[in-house]
Amino acid sequence: MTTTRADRATRPVVSLPVLAGGLLLAYLPTYLPALARLVGLEVPLPGPSRVIVWNWLAVAALLLYVVRVERLDLASLRLVRPTEQDLSGAGYLGGAALAWQWVVSLLLPPDAQAAGAEGEIVRLGVGLSLALVVTVAIAEEVLWRGYVVERLGARVDPRLAAAVGLAVFALPHVVHFGPTWLVTGLPGAAVLYALLLWRRSLWACVLCHAILDIPVVVLAVVQA
Protein backbone atom coordinates (compact mmCIF):
# COMPACT_ATOMS: atom_id res chain seq x y z
CA MET A 1 0.00 0.00 0.00
CA THR A 2 1.56 3.31 -1.08
CA THR A 3 0.51 6.89 -0.39
CA THR A 4 1.23 9.65 -2.86
CA ARG A 5 0.99 13.43 -2.64
CA ALA A 6 -1.91 13.26 -5.05
CA ASP A 7 -3.72 10.90 -2.69
CA ARG A 8 -3.20 13.31 0.19
CA ALA A 9 -4.43 16.18 -1.96
CA THR A 10 -7.83 14.48 -2.32
CA ARG A 11 -8.38 15.02 1.42
CA PRO A 12 -9.76 18.49 2.24
CA VAL A 13 -7.60 20.65 4.50
CA VAL A 14 -9.38 22.58 7.24
CA SER A 15 -7.83 25.18 9.54
CA LEU A 16 -6.22 23.98 12.76
CA PRO A 17 -8.91 25.52 15.04
CA VAL A 18 -11.64 23.90 12.94
CA LEU A 19 -9.76 20.60 12.98
CA ALA A 20 -9.42 20.79 16.77
CA GLY A 21 -13.16 21.35 17.11
CA GLY A 22 -13.89 18.40 14.84
CA LEU A 23 -11.57 16.11 16.79
CA LEU A 24 -13.28 17.10 20.05
CA LEU A 25 -16.59 16.03 18.52
CA ALA A 26 -15.13 12.85 17.02
CA TYR A 27 -13.93 11.71 20.45
CA LEU A 28 -17.06 12.91 22.25
CA PRO A 29 -18.13 9.39 23.35
CA THR A 30 -14.89 8.97 25.31
CA TYR A 31 -15.56 11.85 27.70
CA LEU A 32 -19.23 12.88 27.37
CA PRO A 33 -20.55 10.09 29.67
CA ALA A 34 -18.24 11.24 32.48
CA LEU A 35 -19.29 14.88 32.00
CA ALA A 36 -22.94 13.85 32.03
CA ARG A 37 -22.48 11.97 35.30
CA LEU A 38 -20.83 15.03 36.86
CA VAL A 39 -24.00 17.05 36.27
CA GLY A 40 -26.29 14.21 37.29
CA LEU A 41 -27.49 13.11 33.85
CA GLU A 42 -28.03 9.40 33.28
CA VAL A 43 -29.16 7.57 30.15
CA PRO A 44 -32.10 5.27 31.03
CA LEU A 45 -30.55 2.23 29.37
CA PRO A 46 -28.76 -0.76 30.90
CA GLY A 47 -24.96 -0.93 31.04
CA PRO A 48 -23.07 -0.79 27.75
CA SER A 49 -26.21 -0.06 25.71
CA ARG A 50 -25.82 3.58 26.80
CA VAL A 51 -23.13 3.72 24.14
CA ILE A 52 -25.96 3.77 21.58
CA VAL A 53 -27.11 7.19 22.79
CA TRP A 54 -23.66 8.74 23.19
CA ASN A 55 -22.42 7.51 19.81
CA TRP A 56 -25.42 8.72 17.82
CA LEU A 57 -25.29 12.11 19.56
CA ALA A 58 -21.63 12.39 18.60
CA VAL A 59 -22.27 11.33 14.99
CA ALA A 60 -25.12 13.83 14.61
CA ALA A 61 -23.01 16.63 16.09
CA LEU A 62 -19.99 15.80 13.93
CA LEU A 63 -21.95 15.52 10.68
CA LEU A 64 -23.65 18.85 11.40
CA TYR A 65 -20.22 20.34 12.11
CA VAL A 66 -18.80 19.00 8.84
CA VAL A 67 -21.66 20.43 6.79
CA ARG A 68 -22.22 23.76 8.58
CA VAL A 69 -18.80 24.71 9.96
CA GLU A 70 -16.33 22.99 7.62
CA ARG A 71 -18.66 23.54 4.64
CA LEU A 72 -17.87 20.09 3.28
CA ASP A 73 -20.05 17.23 2.14
CA LEU A 74 -20.19 13.75 3.63
CA ALA A 75 -18.01 12.40 0.82
CA SER A 76 -15.15 14.20 2.58
CA LEU A 77 -15.48 11.50 5.26
CA ARG A 78 -15.44 8.83 2.52
CA LEU A 79 -19.17 8.21 2.95
CA VAL A 80 -19.47 7.33 -0.72
CA ARG A 81 -21.21 4.54 -2.57
CA PRO A 82 -19.04 1.41 -2.19
CA THR A 83 -18.02 -0.61 -5.22
CA GLU A 84 -18.20 -4.37 -5.48
CA GLN A 85 -14.44 -4.48 -4.92
CA ASP A 86 -14.82 -2.37 -1.77
CA LEU A 87 -17.39 -4.75 -0.29
CA SER A 88 -15.55 -7.90 -1.28
CA GLY A 89 -12.34 -6.53 0.23
CA ALA A 90 -14.24 -5.74 3.43
CA GLY A 91 -15.66 -9.25 3.50
CA TYR A 92 -12.31 -10.95 3.03
CA LEU A 93 -10.50 -8.81 5.59
CA GLY A 94 -13.37 -9.03 8.06
CA GLY A 95 -13.47 -12.80 7.70
CA ALA A 96 -9.72 -13.08 8.19
CA ALA A 97 -9.79 -10.88 11.30
CA LEU A 98 -12.74 -12.83 12.67
CA ALA A 99 -10.85 -16.09 12.14
CA TRP A 100 -7.89 -14.59 14.00
CA GLN A 101 -10.14 -13.71 16.94
CA TRP A 102 -11.52 -17.25 17.01
CA VAL A 103 -8.08 -18.88 16.95
CA VAL A 104 -6.77 -16.55 19.65
CA SER A 105 -9.81 -17.23 21.83
CA LEU A 106 -8.95 -20.93 21.69
CA LEU A 107 -5.29 -20.41 22.52
CA LEU A 108 -5.74 -17.52 24.95
CA PRO A 109 -9.02 -17.71 26.90
CA PRO A 110 -10.27 -14.24 27.92
CA ASP A 111 -9.33 -13.05 31.38
CA ALA A 112 -11.95 -12.07 33.95
CA GLN A 113 -12.07 -8.43 32.83
CA ALA A 114 -12.56 -9.25 29.15
CA ALA A 115 -15.08 -12.00 29.86
CA GLY A 116 -17.05 -9.70 32.15
CA ALA A 117 -17.14 -6.88 29.59
CA GLU A 118 -18.26 -9.20 26.79
CA GLY A 119 -20.79 -10.88 29.07
CA GLU A 120 -22.39 -7.50 29.84
CA ILE A 121 -23.05 -6.99 26.14
CA VAL A 122 -24.44 -10.48 25.57
CA ARG A 123 -26.78 -10.17 28.56
CA LEU A 124 -28.41 -7.13 26.98
CA GLY A 125 -30.47 -9.51 24.87
CA VAL A 126 -30.78 -9.89 21.12
CA GLY A 127 -32.44 -6.55 20.38
CA LEU A 128 -30.09 -4.30 22.31
CA SER A 129 -27.03 -6.34 21.33
CA LEU A 130 -27.94 -5.98 17.65
CA ALA A 131 -28.64 -2.26 18.07
CA LEU A 132 -25.30 -1.84 19.82
CA VAL A 133 -23.40 -3.70 17.10
CA VAL A 134 -25.04 -1.65 14.32
CA THR A 135 -24.45 1.59 16.22
CA VAL A 136 -20.79 0.88 16.92
CA ALA A 137 -20.14 -0.33 13.37
CA ILE A 138 -21.45 2.91 11.90
CA ALA A 139 -20.54 5.44 14.58
CA GLU A 140 -16.97 4.37 15.25
CA GLU A 141 -16.21 4.35 11.54
CA VAL A 142 -17.57 7.86 11.07
CA LEU A 143 -16.01 9.26 14.22
CA TRP A 144 -12.72 7.42 14.66
CA ARG A 145 -11.87 6.38 11.13
CA GLY A 146 -13.63 8.64 8.64
CA TYR A 147 -13.04 11.96 10.37
CA VAL A 148 -9.74 11.34 12.13
CA VAL A 149 -7.91 9.66 9.26
CA GLU A 150 -9.29 11.88 6.50
CA ARG A 151 -8.70 15.18 8.29
CA LEU A 152 -5.33 14.36 9.85
CA GLY A 153 -4.33 12.59 6.64
CA ALA A 154 -4.71 15.88 4.77
CA ARG A 155 -1.89 17.37 6.85
CA VAL A 156 0.41 14.40 7.46
CA ASP A 157 1.03 11.07 5.80
CA PRO A 158 -2.33 9.23 5.97
CA ARG A 159 -0.53 6.16 7.29
CA LEU A 160 0.74 8.23 10.22
CA ALA A 161 -2.77 9.59 10.74
CA ALA A 162 -4.09 6.03 10.82
CA ALA A 163 -1.38 4.94 13.28
CA VAL A 164 -2.18 7.83 15.62
CA GLY A 165 -5.89 7.12 15.30
CA LEU A 166 -5.33 3.44 16.07
CA ALA A 167 -3.32 4.25 19.20
CA VAL A 168 -6.00 6.60 20.52
CA PHE A 169 -8.73 4.11 19.58
CA ALA A 170 -6.95 1.31 21.43
CA LEU A 171 -6.62 3.10 24.77
CA PRO A 172 -10.27 3.06 25.94
CA HIS A 173 -10.70 -0.48 24.61
CA VAL A 174 -7.77 -1.74 26.66
CA VAL A 175 -9.17 0.03 29.72
CA HIS A 176 -12.60 -1.56 29.20
CA PHE A 177 -11.72 -5.04 27.93
CA GLY A 178 -8.33 -5.49 29.57
CA PRO A 179 -4.85 -6.04 28.13
CA THR A 180 -5.85 -9.21 26.27
CA TRP A 181 -7.69 -6.91 23.83
CA LEU A 182 -4.26 -6.04 22.41
CA VAL A 183 -4.10 -9.60 21.09
CA THR A 184 -7.76 -10.30 20.38
CA GLY A 185 -9.09 -6.92 19.25
CA LEU A 186 -6.19 -4.75 18.12
CA PRO A 187 -5.49 -6.72 14.90
CA GLY A 188 -9.12 -6.30 13.86
CA ALA A 189 -8.98 -2.57 14.59
CA ALA A 190 -5.79 -2.29 12.54
CA VAL A 191 -7.58 -4.03 9.66
CA LEU A 192 -10.26 -1.32 9.71
CA TYR A 193 -7.70 1.47 9.40
CA ALA A 194 -5.85 -0.41 6.66
CA LEU A 195 -9.10 -1.00 4.79
CA LEU A 196 -9.91 2.71 4.82
CA LEU A 197 -6.46 3.58 3.47
CA TRP A 198 -6.76 0.88 0.82
CA ARG A 199 -10.33 1.25 -0.44
CA ARG A 200 -11.17 4.83 0.69
CA SER A 201 -14.76 3.72 1.38
CA LEU A 202 -16.18 4.15 4.87
CA TRP A 203 -19.15 1.88 4.10
CA ALA A 204 -16.70 -0.93 3.40
CA CYS A 205 -15.25 -0.31 6.87
CA VAL A 206 -18.75 -0.38 8.37
CA LEU A 207 -19.36 -3.80 6.80
CA CYS A 208 -16.00 -5.11 8.00
CA HIS A 209 -16.65 -3.80 11.52
CA ALA A 210 -20.07 -5.45 11.62
CA ILE A 211 -18.53 -8.77 10.60
CA LEU A 212 -16.06 -8.52 13.48
CA ASP A 213 -18.88 -8.00 15.99
CA ILE A 214 -21.19 -10.74 14.70
CA PRO A 215 -20.18 -13.18 17.49
CA VAL A 216 -21.77 -10.88 20.09
CA VAL A 217 -25.16 -11.14 18.40
CA VAL A 218 -24.77 -14.89 17.87
CA LEU A 219 -24.05 -15.40 21.58
CA ALA A 220 -27.03 -13.24 22.51
CA VAL A 221 -29.28 -15.35 20.27
CA VAL A 222 -27.92 -18.59 21.74
CA GLN A 223 -28.51 -17.39 25.29
CA ALA A 224 -31.95 -15.92 24.59
C-alpha positions in Angstrom: 0.0 0.0 0.0 1.6 3.3 -1.1 0.5 6.9 -0.4 1.2 9.7 -2.9 1.0 13.4 -2.6 -1.9 13.3 -5.0 -3.7 10.9 -2.7 -3.2 13.3 0.2 -4.4 16.2 -2.0 -7.8 14.5 -2.3 -8.4 15.0 1.4 -9.8 18.5 2.2 -7.6 20.7 4.5 -9.4 22.6 7.2 -7.8 25.2 9.5 -6.2 24.0 12.8 -8.9 25.5 15.0 -11.6 23.9 12.9 -9.8 20.6 13.0 -9.4 20.8 16.8 -13.2 21.3 17.1 -13.9 18.4 14.8 -11.6 16.1 16.8 -13.3 17.1 20.0 -16.6 16.0 18.5 -15.1 12.9 17.0 -13.9 11.7 20.4 -17.1 12.9 22.3 -18.1 9.4 23.3 -14.9 9.0 25.3 -15.6 11.9 27.7 -19.2 12.9 27.4 -20.6 10.1 29.7 -18.2 11.2 32.5 -19.3 14.9 32.0 -22.9 13.8 32.0 -22.5 12.0 35.3 -20.8 15.0 36.9 -24.0 17.1 36.3 -26.3 14.2 37.3 -27.5 13.1 33.9 -28.0 9.4 33.3 -29.2 7.6 30.1 -32.1 5.3 31.0 -30.6 2.2 29.4 -28.8 -0.8 30.9 -25.0 -0.9 31.0 -23.1 -0.8 27.8 -26.2 -0.1 25.7 -25.8 3.6 26.8 -23.1 3.7 24.1 -26.0 3.8 21.6 -27.1 7.2 22.8 -23.7 8.7 23.2 -22.4 7.5 19.8 -25.4 8.7 17.8 -25.3 12.1 19.6 -21.6 12.4 18.6 -22.3 11.3 15.0 -25.1 13.8 14.6 -23.0 16.6 16.1 -20.0 15.8 13.9 -21.9 15.5 10.7 -23.7 18.9 11.4 -20.2 20.3 12.1 -18.8 19.0 8.8 -21.7 20.4 6.8 -22.2 23.8 8.6 -18.8 24.7 10.0 -16.3 23.0 7.6 -18.7 23.5 4.6 -17.9 20.1 3.3 -20.1 17.2 2.1 -20.2 13.7 3.6 -18.0 12.4 0.8 -15.1 14.2 2.6 -15.5 11.5 5.3 -15.4 8.8 2.5 -19.2 8.2 3.0 -19.5 7.3 -0.7 -21.2 4.5 -2.6 -19.0 1.4 -2.2 -18.0 -0.6 -5.2 -18.2 -4.4 -5.5 -14.4 -4.5 -4.9 -14.8 -2.4 -1.8 -17.4 -4.8 -0.3 -15.5 -7.9 -1.3 -12.3 -6.5 0.2 -14.2 -5.7 3.4 -15.7 -9.2 3.5 -12.3 -11.0 3.0 -10.5 -8.8 5.6 -13.4 -9.0 8.1 -13.5 -12.8 7.7 -9.7 -13.1 8.2 -9.8 -10.9 11.3 -12.7 -12.8 12.7 -10.8 -16.1 12.1 -7.9 -14.6 14.0 -10.1 -13.7 16.9 -11.5 -17.2 17.0 -8.1 -18.9 16.9 -6.8 -16.5 19.6 -9.8 -17.2 21.8 -9.0 -20.9 21.7 -5.3 -20.4 22.5 -5.7 -17.5 24.9 -9.0 -17.7 26.9 -10.3 -14.2 27.9 -9.3 -13.0 31.4 -12.0 -12.1 34.0 -12.1 -8.4 32.8 -12.6 -9.3 29.1 -15.1 -12.0 29.9 -17.0 -9.7 32.1 -17.1 -6.9 29.6 -18.3 -9.2 26.8 -20.8 -10.9 29.1 -22.4 -7.5 29.8 -23.0 -7.0 26.1 -24.4 -10.5 25.6 -26.8 -10.2 28.6 -28.4 -7.1 27.0 -30.5 -9.5 24.9 -30.8 -9.9 21.1 -32.4 -6.6 20.4 -30.1 -4.3 22.3 -27.0 -6.3 21.3 -27.9 -6.0 17.7 -28.6 -2.3 18.1 -25.3 -1.8 19.8 -23.4 -3.7 17.1 -25.0 -1.7 14.3 -24.4 1.6 16.2 -20.8 0.9 16.9 -20.1 -0.3 13.4 -21.4 2.9 11.9 -20.5 5.4 14.6 -17.0 4.4 15.3 -16.2 4.3 11.5 -17.6 7.9 11.1 -16.0 9.3 14.2 -12.7 7.4 14.7 -11.9 6.4 11.1 -13.6 8.6 8.6 -13.0 12.0 10.4 -9.7 11.3 12.1 -7.9 9.7 9.3 -9.3 11.9 6.5 -8.7 15.2 8.3 -5.3 14.4 9.9 -4.3 12.6 6.6 -4.7 15.9 4.8 -1.9 17.4 6.9 0.4 14.4 7.5 1.0 11.1 5.8 -2.3 9.2 6.0 -0.5 6.2 7.3 0.7 8.2 10.2 -2.8 9.6 10.7 -4.1 6.0 10.8 -1.4 4.9 13.3 -2.2 7.8 15.6 -5.9 7.1 15.3 -5.3 3.4 16.1 -3.3 4.2 19.2 -6.0 6.6 20.5 -8.7 4.1 19.6 -7.0 1.3 21.4 -6.6 3.1 24.8 -10.3 3.1 25.9 -10.7 -0.5 24.6 -7.8 -1.7 26.7 -9.2 0.0 29.7 -12.6 -1.6 29.2 -11.7 -5.0 27.9 -8.3 -5.5 29.6 -4.8 -6.0 28.1 -5.9 -9.2 26.3 -7.7 -6.9 23.8 -4.3 -6.0 22.4 -4.1 -9.6 21.1 -7.8 -10.3 20.4 -9.1 -6.9 19.2 -6.2 -4.8 18.1 -5.5 -6.7 14.9 -9.1 -6.3 13.9 -9.0 -2.6 14.6 -5.8 -2.3 12.5 -7.6 -4.0 9.7 -10.3 -1.3 9.7 -7.7 1.5 9.4 -5.8 -0.4 6.7 -9.1 -1.0 4.8 -9.9 2.7 4.8 -6.5 3.6 3.5 -6.8 0.9 0.8 -10.3 1.2 -0.4 -11.2 4.8 0.7 -14.8 3.7 1.4 -16.2 4.1 4.9 -19.2 1.9 4.1 -16.7 -0.9 3.4 -15.3 -0.3 6.9 -18.8 -0.4 8.4 -19.4 -3.8 6.8 -16.0 -5.1 8.0 -16.6 -3.8 11.5 -20.1 -5.4 11.6 -18.5 -8.8 10.6 -16.1 -8.5 13.5 -18.9 -8.0 16.0 -21.2 -10.7 14.7 -20.2 -13.2 17.5 -21.8 -10.9 20.1 -25.2 -11.1 18.4 -24.8 -14.9 17.9 -24.0 -15.4 21.6 -27.0 -13.2 22.5 -29.3 -15.3 20.3 -27.9 -18.6 21.7 -28.5 -17.4 25.3 -31.9 -15.9 24.6 
